[in-house]
C-alpha cells in the first residue's frame, strides 16, 4: 500500500502529537478538554476553561515539509465580545460555531523539525509560553463568563 504525502504527513503528525506533545502538556498540568472544537475532531487539552489547545493535523499536510510542523489552535470557547486589544492575528480571531455563536481562537504554526535536526523541546517551550501569554490576556475576562 502506498500512502500519498497528505496521508503520510497526517499519520506522522498524529503520532508525534500523541507520543510527544500531549504527554509533555499533561506533565505541565494540562488535562483533557471537555470542549469540542467546531473544526477539529480530535480532543483538546486545557489548563483551565479559558483556553483550550487543539492540534490541527490537516492544514498543510499536503506540503513536502509537512512532517516538520503542524498548526496548534488555541480556542477561547466563549461567545463574548473581546476588547479590541485582544483582536487580530497576533492574538484572537473569530471562529463561527453553531447557533450563530462566535468563539475566539489563535492559530500558531509549531515547527518541531528543521531538516534532520529535531527541535521538540523548543517547540513545547514555545507552545507553553504562547498558551501562558494568551491565557494571561484572557484572565481579566473570567468574571464576564458566568
URMOUR-V407249 format. One record per residue. N is the residue number from 1. RES is the residue in one letter. SS is DSSP state (a for helix, b for strand, c for the rest). PSI is psi in degrees with one decimal (* if undefined). OMEGA is omega in degrees with one decimal (NA if undefined). Layout:
<<N | RES | SS | PSI | OMEGA> <N | RES | SS | PSI | OMEGA>>
This chain:
<<1 | X | c | 136.4 | -178.9> <2 | X | c | 124.0 | 176.8> <3 | X | c | 141.3 | 171.7> <4 | X | c | 170.4 | -174.5> <5 | X | a | -37.4 | -179.9> <6 | X | a | -48.7 | 180.0> <7 | X | a | -43.8 | -179.0> <8 | X | a | -46.3 | -179.4> <9 | X | a | -37.6 | 178.7> <10 | X | a | -45.0 | 178.2> <11 | X | a | -44.4 | 179.9> <12 | X | a | -46.2 | 180.0> <13 | X | a | -45.9 | 179.8> <14 | X | a | -40.6 | -178.0> <15 | X | a | -37.4 | 179.6> <16 | X | a | -32.1 | 176.2> <17 | X | a | -49.7 | -179.0> <18 | X | a | -37.0 | -174.8> <19 | X | a | -22.5 | -176.8> <20 | X | a | -59.8 | -170.9> <21 | X | a | -47.8 | -179.5> <22 | X | a | -47.4 | 177.7> <23 | X | a | -38.9 | 178.9> <24 | X | a | -42.3 | 179.1> <25 | X | a | -39.1 | 177.0> <26 | X | a | -39.1 | 176.1> <27 | X | a | -21.3 | 178.2> <28 | X | c | 25.6 | 176.6> <29 | X | c | 25.2 | 170.0> <30 | X | c | 149.7 | 174.5> <31 | X | b | 169.0 | -178.1> <32 | X | b | 134.3 | 179.6> <33 | X | c | 142.9 | 175.1> <34 | X | c | -6.3 | -177.4> <35 | X | c | 140.9 | 173.9> <36 | X | c | 134.0 | 177.8> <37 | X | c | 138.1 | -178.4> <38 | X | c | -20.0 | -175.9> <39 | X | c | -10.3 | -177.7> <40 | X | c | 124.0 | -173.7> <41 | X | c | -26.5 | -178.2> <42 | X | c | 156.2 | 178.4> <43 | X | c | 154.9 | 177.6> <44 | X | c | -179.5 | 177.5> <45 | X | b | 157.5 | -179.3> <46 | X | b | 156.6 | 168.0> <47 | X | b | -27.5 | 175.6> <48 | X | b | 169.9 | -177.9> <49 | X | c | -6.6 | -179.9> <50 | X | c | -41.7 | -170.5> <51 | X | b | 129.2 | -175.6> <52 | X | b | 138.5 | -177.9> <53 | X | b | 125.7 | 175.6> <54 | X | b | 147.2 | 179.6> <55 | X | b | 121.6 | 177.3> <56 | X | b | 102.5 | -178.2> <57 | X | c | -8.3 | -176.3> <58 | X | c | -46.9 | -175.5> <59 | X | c | 123.4 | 176.7> <60 | X | c | 6.1 | -179.4> <61 | X | c | -16.5 | 179.6> <62 | X | c | 0.4 | 178.5> <63 | X | c | 145.7 | 178.5> <64 | X | c | -33.5 | 178.7> <65 | X | c | 20.0 | -178.6> <66 | X | c | -9.1 | 175.8> <67 | X | c | 4.5 | -177.3> <68 | X | c | -5.5 | -175.5> <69 | X | b | 165.2 | 170.0> <70 | X | b | 175.7 | 178.8> <71 | X | b | 135.2 | 171.4> <72 | X | b | 135.9 | -179.4> <73 | X | b | 113.8 | 179.5> <74 | X | b | 115.7 | -170.5> <75 | X | b | 128.0 | 171.2> <76 | X | b | 95.9 | -168.4> <77 | X | c | 55.9 | -178.8> <78 | X | c | 132.5 | -178.0> <79 | X | c | 73.5 | 176.8> <80 | X | c | 163.0 | 176.4> <81 | X | c | 133.9 | 175.6> <82 | X | c | 148.0 | 172.8> <83 | X | c | 147.9 | -177.0> <84 | X | a | -32.9 | -177.9> <85 | X | a | -9.9 | 177.8> <86 | X | a | 1.3 | -178.2> <87 | X | b | 146.0 | 177.0> <88 | X | c | 170.3 | -173.5> <89 | X | c | -24.2 | 176.8> <90 | X | c | -21.1 | -176.5> <91 | X | c | -100.2 | -174.3> <92 | X | b | 141.2 | 172.7> <93 | X | b | 163.8 | -174.9> <94 | X | b | 154.9 | 176.9> <95 | X | b | 114.2 | -178.6> <96 | X | b | 136.7 | 176.8> <97 | X | c | 179.5 | -178.7> <98 | X | a | 164.4 | 175.5> <99 | X | a | 22.8 | 178.7> <100 | X | a | 12.1 | 179.5> <101 | X | c | 159.4 | 176.1> <102 | X | b | 126.6 | 170.6> <103 | X | b | 175.9 | 178.9> <104 | X | b | 143.2 | 177.1> <105 | X | b | 161.4 | 176.1> <106 | X | b | 127.4 | 179.5> <107 | X | b | 137.2 | -177.1> <108 | X | b | 133.3 | 176.1> <109 | X | b | 126.3 | 178.2> <110 | X | b | 111.0 | 178.8> <111 | X | b | 121.5 | -177.3> <112 | X | c | 4.4 | -178.4> <113 | X | b | 136.9 | 174.7> <114 | X | b | 101.4 | -175.4> <115 | X | c | -117.4 | -178.3> <116 | X | c | -13.7 | -176.4> <117 | X | b | 127.1 | 179.1> <118 | X | b | 140.0 | -179.7> <119 | X | c | 44.9 | -174.3> <120 | X | a | -44.4 | -178.6> <121 | X | a | -41.1 | 176.5> <122 | X | a | -41.3 | -177.9> <123 | X | a | -41.9 | -179.5> <124 | X | a | -36.5 | 176.5> <125 | X | a | -42.7 | 178.5> <126 | X | a | -46.2 | -178.9> <127 | X | a | -44.6 | 179.8> <128 | X | a | -42.2 | -178.2> <129 | X | a | -36.9 | 177.8> <130 | X | a | -41.8 | 177.2> <131 | X | a | -48.1 | -179.0> <132 | X | a | -42.5 | -179.6> <133 | X | a | -50.2 | -178.2> <134 | X | a | -38.2 | 178.9> <135 | X | a | -43.8 | -179.9> <136 | X | a | -36.7 | 178.6> <137 | X | a | -30.4 | -177.8> <138 | X | a | -20.7 | -174.8> <139 | X | a | -40.6 | 178.7> <140 | X | c | -19.2 | -178.9> <141 | X | c | -9.9 | -174.8> <142 | X | a | -41.0 | -177.2> <143 | X | a | -22.9 | -178.8> <144 | X | a | -5.2 | -171.9> <145 | X | c | -18.0 | -175.7> <146 | X | c | * | NA>>
